[in-house]
Amino acid sequence: MPLQRIGKIHKEIIKSIQAIAHPKKQIQYILTLSNTANQDIEKLRSRMKDNHIEKSTDVDKSSYRADAFVLLVSHAALMGNAILYFPDTMSIILQKNVDFLDNIRWVMQFIEKVNVVNDEKMLKLFNLAQQEIGIIPKLANYHNPYKTMNNYEEEKATPTVVTKKTKKKVTKGSTYECR
């Protein structure tokens, strides 16, 4: 149940970022979200390694480690949503921050490895996000409708011809009629 609630919260976060009209502000929100998630994932990754947590049976449901695990899955899901809904921006962020890409790769693979998430929607989200950023190969039918770079590549393949308008030369002292 907590994962379903987390999913609803993430949808609201994504909708609120999508509603921002100014692209620069939208990017700032995505950067803030990404930086926070990256810092948290880094800390949680360290905690998981320090506590030798390698599979779901290593997590004591009554300990703080279970909360850390839920937080880890939550951040992975949030970043997965950001990757899918803002693929161009996230692609640039991940290319410029290799440590963040490494953390995303680790968290996605770790969650899959420990086999604790049994929510089909969440598993599909992780799979699509991994395809989007190239952690796993893209399936033949994979298409992200939010990605504009695909559209850009298609436009490059079929160049458009731009005709240059000729300007009338106006000499000094002559009158120019407006039409």
N, C-alpha and C positions, 0 to 999 in steps of 0.2 A: 503493500500500500504506500509506503513512503516514496517509492520510485514514481508512482502515478501522480502523487501530489507534486513531486519535483518536476515532472514533465509538464504539468499545468503551469507551474511558476515559470519554467523556461519559455513556454509559448508566449506568456505575457511579456517577458523580457524581450524576446525576439520581435513581437508585435510593436512594442514601444520603441525599439530601435528603428524598425522599418518605418514607423510613423514620423520620424524626424525628417523634415524636409531638406535641411541643409546638409549636403554630403560631408562637409568637413566635421560637423558636429557628430554626425553618425559614425564617422571613422574614429573620432575621439572616444565615443562611448565603447565602441568595439575594442579599441586599444586598452582602455581602462579595464574592461571586462577580461580581456585576454591576459593582461599583466597580473591582475589579481588571481585569476585561475592558475596561471603559470607558477606564481609564488606558492600558492596553496598546494598544487600538485607536487612541486619540488619538495616541500616540507613533508607531505604525506608519503611521498616516495621514499624519503629518507627514513621516516618512522617505520614504514613497512619493512625496509631492509634491516633496520636496527632490531626489529622484533621478529625477524625471520619468518615473515608471513609470505608464503608462496602459494597457498591454495586456500579455498574457502573454509576447510576444516581447521585451519590455523587460527581462525577468528573466533574468539570467545564472545558469544552474543551478548553477554552481560558486561563486557569490559568496554573501556574507552576505544579499543581497537575497532569494535563494530561500528561505532559512530564515525571513526576516521574512514572506515571502509565505505560507508554510505556517502560521506562527504566526497571521497575520491570518485565514486560512481557518478555523483551529482555533477561534479566539475567536468568529468569526461563527457557526460551527456550535454552539458551546457556548451562546451567547446565543439562537440559534434554538431549541435544545432547551429552554432555560429559558422562553422565550416560549410555547412550545407546552405544556409540562408544568405551568407555573405562570402561566397567562395573567392571572389576576386580580392577582396580586402584581406581575408584570412590567408590567402596564398602569399600575398606580399609580406604580411606579418611573419608568417612561418619561414619564408625564405630569408628574411633579414635576421631572424632570431633562431639559430640552429638549436640552441638549448631548449627552446619552447617546443620546436618540432620533435626533438628527442623525447621530451616529457609527454607530449601528446601520443607519440608512437608507443612509448612505454605503457601509459595508462590504458590505452585501447587494447594492447596485447595482454597486459596484466589482467584486466577484467575478463577477457576471453579465456585466459589460462586458468584463472581461479574458479570459473564456472559458477559464479554466485548470482548473476543476473539471469532471471528466467522470463522476463517480460519481453514478448516478441517485438513490440514496437521499439523498445530500447535496444535490443540486439540488432534490429534492422537499421536503426539510427547509427550505431557504431559501425556496422558493415558499410553503409553508404558513405559515412565520413572517412573511413579508411580508404575507400575507393577514390574519393574526391582528392585526397592529398597524396595518393600513391603509395600508401602502406601496403595495400594489396592490389593486384591487377584489377582494372575496371572490367566489368562484365560487358559483353557485346551490346546489351540493351540499356546500359547505364547512360543516363542523361540528367544533368542538373539544370532545371529551367531557370535557376537564379544566376547562372554563370553567364556573364556577358563576353568573356574572352572567346567563347565558342562562336558567338555571333561575329566578333571582330575577325576571327580567322576566316570565316566564310566570306566576309566582306573583302578581305585582302585577296582572296582567291579570284573574285570577280571585281576588278577595279572599275570604278565609275569615272567617266570622262567629265572633266570640269572645263567648261568653256570660259575663256577670259573675255570680259566685256571690254570693248574699246572705249577709251575716253575721248571726248571731243577736245581738241586743243584750243585753248582760249589764249589769244595774244593780249598782251598788256594794252589797256586802253580800249579794247573792243567791248561791245555790249553782248551780253549772253541772255538769250531768251529762255525763260522757264516754261516748260510745257506741262 
